[in-house]
Amino acid sequence: MLLKNKVAVIYGAGGAIGGAVARAFALEGAKLFLTGRQRAPLGVVAKEIVSAGGSAEVAEVDALDEKAVDNHLQSVIDGAGRVDISFNAIDVPIEKVAGAPLTEMDAEKFFLPIANYTRSYFLTARLAARRMVQNKSGVIMTVTALTSRKGHTGNGGYGSSGAAKEALTRDLSAELAPLGIRVVGLRLNAMPETGTLREIFDLKGKAMGVTWEQFKQYLASTTHTQRVMVLEEAANMAVFMASDKASGMTGTTVNLTMGALDD
């Protein structure tokens, strides 16, 4: 029970990654507060957690709305007494941010992921840190992707947004770690279980003239393990990073690209 009695708020908990992390946190004893812009997918995740004996509460929260995030965090504090973990896993539909060459892309479409991802991460991290500093402990987390460090065509501002989030992780840690708050991120590889990868296939795979199975085989061939990553692997690493076992880890984004990006 690596996260026994920890209070965790997850933004984007109705998505594939946020939901997987929520389930993994619950299995390790955390009390979950699941947020997202739509209640229905949050309810599905919460029901699974509660059915397995865990604890999860659901709230509709727009993670781009500072007041909404602040009010929700205060309700968590009022009910649970503290916030130990803030995990930002929000997503922006790929079709809104990618698919066109940069030389032909509208500026607003390019900046959309940069603005949304960084704003959400900044707001949720800052507002959580203000509560965590009172106890001189806490973990702030987010996720990025391979494109944060490796160039690809047709990605629009998606890669730039991830790079910005990783820079923010370092800067937040520099300020917050002396106050007892760790800030870390996970850089993930493509996972077929996520809706995002299916969207990428619709944008790129079909244009390449390959099938979904061939697209997955291609992705597997880019890793050292010659296979694609699964959600459980990402969630298990998130558990470790959020736990006291990783007390020396801060200001870093862990490379979980399975060798597709060599460090």
DAJO-V567975 format. One record per backbone hydrogen bond with DSSP energy under -0.5 kcal/mol. NH is the residue of the N-H (numbers start at 1). CO is the residue of the C=O. E is the energy in kcal/mol with one decimal. If there is no record, write none. Layout:
BEGIN
nh | co | e
NH | CO | E
NH | CO | E
END
This chain:
BEGIN
nh | co | e
3 | 28 | -1.9
4 | 1 | -1.4
5 | 29 | -1.8
6 | 3 | -2.3
8 | 6 | -0.6
8 | 31 | -2.6
9 | 85 | -2.8
10 | 33 | -2.2
11 | 9 | -0.5
11 | 87 | -2.9
12 | 35 | -1.2
13 | 10 | -0.6
13 | 35 | -2.2
15 | 12 | -1.5
19 | 15 | -2.6
20 | 16 | -2.0
21 | 17 | -2.5
22 | 18 | -2.3
23 | 19 | -2.3
24 | 20 | -2.2
25 | 21 | -2.9
26 | 22 | -2.4
27 | 23 | -2.1
28 | 24 | -1.1
29 | 26 | -2.0
30 | 25 | -2.2
31 | 6 | -3.5
32 | 30 | -0.6
32 | 55 | -2.6
33 | 8 | -2.3
34 | 57 | -3.3
35 | 10 | -2.4
36 | 59 | -1.1
42 | 38 | -0.8
43 | 39 | -2.6
44 | 40 | -1.5
45 | 41 | -1.7
46 | 42 | -2.8
47 | 43 | -2.4
48 | 44 | -1.7
49 | 45 | -2.1
50 | 46 | -2.8
51 | 47 | -2.4
52 | 48 | -1.2
53 | 50 | -1.8
54 | 49 | -2.9
55 | 30 | -0.6
57 | 32 | -2.1
59 | 34 | -2.0
61 | 36 | -2.3
61 | 59 | -0.7
63 | 61 | -0.8
65 | 62 | -2.2
66 | 64 | -0.7
69 | 65 | -2.4
70 | 66 | -2.6
71 | 67 | -2.8
72 | 68 | -2.1
73 | 69 | -2.5
74 | 70 | -2.1
75 | 71 | -1.8
76 | 72 | -2.0
77 | 73 | -2.5
78 | 74 | -2.7
79 | 75 | -1.8
80 | 76 | -3.7
81 | 76 | -0.7
81 | 77 | -1.7
84 | 7 | -2.3
85 | 7 | -2.2
86 | 139 | -2.5
87 | 9 | -2.8
88 | 86 | -0.5
88 | 141 | -2.5
89 | 11 | -2.7
89 | 87 | -0.7
96 | 93 | -1.7
97 | 94 | -1.8
98 | 94 | -2.2
99 | 154 | -2.5
104 | 101 | -1.6
105 | 101 | -0.9
105 | 102 | -0.5
110 | 106 | -1.9
111 | 107 | -2.3
112 | 108 | -1.3
113 | 109 | -0.6
114 | 110 | -0.6
115 | 111 | -3.0
116 | 112 | -2.7
117 | 113 | -2.5
118 | 114 | -1.6
119 | 115 | -2.0
120 | 116 | -2.3
121 | 117 | -2.3
122 | 118 | -2.7
123 | 119 | -2.9
124 | 120 | -2.6
125 | 121 | -2.2
126 | 122 | -2.9
127 | 123 | -2.5
128 | 124 | -1.7
129 | 125 | -2.8
130 | 126 | -1.7
131 | 127 | -0.7
131 | 128 | -0.9
132 | 128 | -2.7
133 | 129 | -2.5
134 | 131 | -1.0
135 | 132 | -1.6
136 | 132 | -0.8
137 | 132 | -1.3
138 | 180 | -0.7
139 | 84 | -2.3
140 | 182 | -2.8
141 | 86 | -3.2
142 | 184 | -0.9
143 | 88 | -0.8
144 | 186 | -2.9
146 | 188 | -1.3
148 | 145 | -2.4
149 | 146 | -2.0
150 | 146 | -1.3
155 | 152 | -0.7
157 | 97 | -0.8
158 | 155 | -2.3
161 | 157 | -2.2
162 | 158 | -1.7
163 | 159 | -2.2
164 | 160 | -2.0
165 | 161 | -2.0
166 | 162 | -2.2
167 | 163 | -1.9
168 | 164 | -2.3
169 | 165 | -2.2
170 | 166 | -1.6
171 | 167 | -2.3
172 | 168 | -3.1
173 | 169 | -2.0
174 | 170 | -2.1
175 | 171 | -1.4
176 | 172 | -3.0
177 | 173 | -2.6
179 | 176 | -1.7
180 | 177 | -2.0
181 | 176 | -1.9
182 | 138 | -2.6
182 | 180 | -0.6
184 | 140 | -2.5
185 | 252 | -1.9
186 | 142 | -1.7
187 | 254 | -3.1
188 | 144 | -2.5
188 | 186 | -0.8
189 | 256 | -0.8
194 | 191 | -2.1
198 | 194 | -1.1
199 | 195 | -1.9
200 | 196 | -2.2
201 | 197 | -2.4
202 | 198 | -2.1
203 | 199 | -1.6
204 | 200 | -3.4
205 | 200 | -0.7
206 | 201 | -2.1
208 | 204 | -1.6
209 | 205 | -0.5
209 | 206 | -1.0
210 | 205 | -1.9
215 | 211 | -2.4
216 | 212 | -2.1
217 | 213 | -2.2
218 | 214 | -2.2
219 | 215 | -2.1
220 | 216 | -2.4
221 | 217 | -1.8
222 | 218 | -0.7
222 | 219 | -1.1
223 | 220 | -1.5
224 | 258 | -2.5
225 | 258 | -0.8
226 | 223 | -0.6
229 | 190 | -0.9
233 | 230 | -0.9
234 | 230 | -1.3
235 | 231 | -2.7
236 | 232 | -2.5
237 | 233 | -1.8
238 | 234 | -2.0
239 | 235 | -2.1
240 | 236 | -1.9
241 | 237 | -2.6
242 | 238 | -1.9
243 | 239 | -1.0
243 | 240 | -0.8
244 | 2 | -0.5
246 | 243 | -1.5
247 | 244 | -1.4
249 | 246 | -2.3
250 | 248 | -0.6
251 | 183 | -2.6
252 | 183 | -0.7
254 | 185 | -2.8
254 | 252 | -0.5
256 | 187 | -2.7
256 | 254 | -0.8
260 | 257 | -1.7
END
